[in-house]
Amino acid sequence: MTMKSLSDWSLGASVMVKLGVKDPDTGDDIGGWQGRISDVGEDDGQRTVCLAWDSLTLKSMPAASLAYAIREGVDWQCMFLFETDIETATSRDTAAEVAQAIDEIEDRTVWLHLDDDGRIQSILAGIDPEDTTALLITWKQYLSKHLQFPFEAEVAELLERGRLRVGDRLQVTELFDLNDYQGLLVGGKRGSERLVFPLCDLEVTDEQSSNYQPVKDYVVWFANR
């Protein structure tokens, strides 16, 4: 069989990754993955092509591969491979189906980059990422089940100036209320003084406490929402 020259690969052509080819980033087997050529080029004198994955490949992409790409900032919608790694294939879908698959993946992985274990994504699964109120209500329900009161927390940041300063400590006694600007509010006290304060500005002082990770996850999400 005559090897195609770079000029023979037309943009939009459907191709398949040859069996045995590995992901250049993870070493995972990607043989059989299919897509369309979106770019051509060279790397150290070797011809390369960029494959924009088709909808079937996107939908069947291993969760671990997808999570790695998202957390490392690697484009999971396409991949550059050497020309010798691919072969011609028959198109299996339409551009509209590819776009729909991408939208579905983005919806279910929107928070996946925020932690290594997917906890935040799991907590907020199925919630519209644009619906701040619904997200906060979900966080309140989750934290209501997982936090043990009272617990000591330290002011790590300040959303706005008030009676407390960074480094101050207080006893958190309850989840109080929520609003779109400050997020979840907690009730607490410093000495005899009773306070209402944004949870997003707090850090649990005892890192061994079962409260530490849930509060940290919420704070990370709130800062990156």
C-alpha positions in Angstrom: 0.0 0.0 0.0 1.3 3.4 -0.9 1.7 5.7 2.1 -0.3 8.9 1.8 1.6 12.1 1.6 0.7 15.0 3.9 -1.0 16.8 1.1 -3.2 13.7 0.5 -4.8 14.1 4.0 -7.7 16.5 3.5 -9.2 18.5 6.4 -12.4 16.8 7.5 -11.4 13.4 6.3 -12.4 10.5 8.6 -9.5 8.5 10.0 -8.9 5.8 12.6 -6.0 5.3 15.0 -4.2 2.1 14.1 -4.3 -0.8 16.6 -1.5 -0.7 19.2 -1.0 3.1 19.1 -0.6 4.7 22.5 -1.7 8.1 23.9 1.5 10.2 23.8 0.6 11.7 27.2 -0.6 8.8 29.2 0.6 5.7 27.4 -3.0 4.3 27.2 -4.0 2.3 24.2 -6.1 4.4 21.8 -6.2 2.0 18.9 -9.5 2.1 17.1 -10.4 5.6 18.2 -11.9 7.5 15.3 -12.2 11.2 14.3 -11.7 13.7 11.5 -8.6 15.5 10.5 -8.7 19.1 11.7 -5.1 20.2 11.1 -1.8 18.9 9.6 1.7 19.8 10.3 5.2 18.5 11.2 7.1 17.6 14.4 10.9 17.2 14.2 10.5 16.5 10.5 7.8 13.9 11.0 4.3 14.5 9.5 1.5 14.9 12.0 -2.2 15.2 11.9 -4.7 16.5 14.5 -7.7 14.3 15.0 -10.9 15.9 16.2 -12.6 12.9 17.8 -16.0 11.8 16.5 -19.1 11.5 18.8 -18.8 7.7 19.3 -15.1 8.0 20.4 -16.0 10.9 22.7 -18.9 9.0 24.3 -16.8 5.9 24.9 -13.6 7.7 26.1 -12.5 6.1 29.4 -13.3 8.2 32.4 -9.7 8.1 33.6 -8.5 9.5 30.3 -11.0 12.2 30.3 -10.3 13.2 33.9 -6.5 13.3 33.2 -7.0 15.6 30.2 -9.3 17.9 32.1 -7.0 18.2 35.2 -3.8 18.6 33.1 -5.3 21.1 30.8 -4.9 18.8 27.8 -7.5 19.1 24.9 -9.7 16.0 25.2 -11.6 16.9 22.0 -8.7 16.2 19.7 -5.2 14.8 19.6 -2.0 15.3 17.5 -0.6 12.0 16.2 2.0 11.0 13.6 0.8 10.4 10.1 1.9 6.8 10.5 -0.4 6.2 13.4 -3.6 6.6 11.4 -5.5 5.0 8.6 -8.6 6.0 6.5 -12.0 5.2 7.9 -15.7 5.7 7.1 -17.5 8.6 8.8 -19.8 7.4 11.6 -21.7 10.6 12.6 -22.3 14.3 11.8 -20.9 17.5 13.1 -24.1 18.1 15.0 -23.7 14.8 16.9 -20.1 15.7 17.7 -21.2 19.1 19.1 -23.9 17.4 21.2 -21.5 14.8 22.6 -19.1 17.6 23.6 -21.9 19.6 25.3 -22.9 16.5 27.3 -19.4 15.8 28.4 -18.8 19.4 29.4 -22.0 19.4 31.4 -21.0 16.4 33.4 -17.4 17.3 33.9 -17.6 21.1 34.5 -16.2 20.9 38.1 -13.9 17.9 37.5 -10.7 20.0 37.4 -11.2 21.3 41.0 -10.0 18.2 42.9 -8.2 14.9 42.2 -10.9 12.6 43.3 -14.0 14.0 41.6 -15.7 14.8 44.9 -17.0 18.2 43.9 -18.2 17.0 40.5 -20.0 14.1 42.3 -21.7 16.5 44.8 -23.0 18.8 42.0 -23.8 16.2 39.4 -26.9 17.0 37.4 -27.1 20.6 38.6 -27.1 23.4 36.0 -23.7 25.0 36.4 -25.2 28.4 35.6 -27.9 28.1 38.4 -26.0 29.5 41.4 -29.0 29.3 43.7 -29.5 25.6 42.9 -25.8 24.9 43.4 -25.8 26.6 46.7 -28.9 24.8 47.9 -27.1 21.5 46.9 -24.1 22.5 48.9 -26.2 23.4 51.9 -27.9 20.0 51.8 -24.6 18.2 51.4 -22.9 20.0 54.2 -25.9 19.7 56.5 -25.4 15.9 56.3 -21.6 15.9 56.6 -20.6 18.6 59.1 -20.5 18.1 62.8 -21.2 21.2 64.9 -19.7 23.0 66.6 -16.3 23.2 65.1 -13.5 25.8 65.2 -12.6 27.7 62.0 -10.1 30.4 61.1 -10.7 33.3 58.8 -8.5 32.6 55.8 -9.8 35.3 53.5 -12.2 38.2 53.6 -14.9 38.6 51.0 -15.6 42.0 52.5 -14.5 44.0 55.5 -16.3 43.4 58.8 -15.7 42.7 62.4 -13.4 39.8 61.8 -9.9 39.9 60.3 -7.8 37.2 58.6 -6.4 34.9 61.3 -9.3 35.4 63.7 -11.0 32.2 65.0 -14.6 31.4 65.8 -16.8 28.5 66.8 -19.1 27.6 63.9 -22.4 26.4 65.4 -24.8 26.1 62.4 -25.4 26.6 58.7 -27.4 29.8 58.6 -28.6 30.9 55.2 -27.4 31.5 51.7 -27.2 34.2 49.0 -25.8 34.4 45.5 -23.1 36.9 46.4 -21.7 35.5 49.7 -22.8 31.9 49.3 -23.5 29.9 52.4 -23.5 31.8 55.6 -22.8 30.1 58.9 -23.7 31.1 62.5 -21.0 31.2 65.1 -19.5 32.9 68.0 -16.3 34.5 69.1 -16.2 34.6 72.8 -19.7 35.9 73.8 -20.2 37.7 70.4 -22.5 36.0 68.0 -21.7 36.3 64.3 -23.0 35.4 60.8 -20.2 34.9 58.4 -19.6 33.6 54.9 -18.3 30.0 54.9 -16.2 30.7 51.8 -13.8 32.8 53.9 -13.2 30.1 56.6 -10.9 27.1 57.0 -11.4 24.4 59.6 -8.5 24.6 62.0 -8.3 20.9 62.7 -7.0 19.2 59.5 -7.8 15.8 60.9 -11.4 16.7 61.5 -14.1 15.1 59.4 -15.3 18.6 58.7 -12.1 19.7 57.1 -12.4 18.3 53.6 -16.1 19.1 53.0 -15.5 22.8 54.0 -12.4 22.9 51.9 -14.2 21.4 48.9 -16.9 24.1 49.2 -14.4 26.9 49.5 -12.5 25.7 46.4 -15.7 25.5 44.4 -16.9 28.9 45.6 -13.6 30.5 44.5 -13.8 28.9 41.0 -17.5 28.8 40.4 
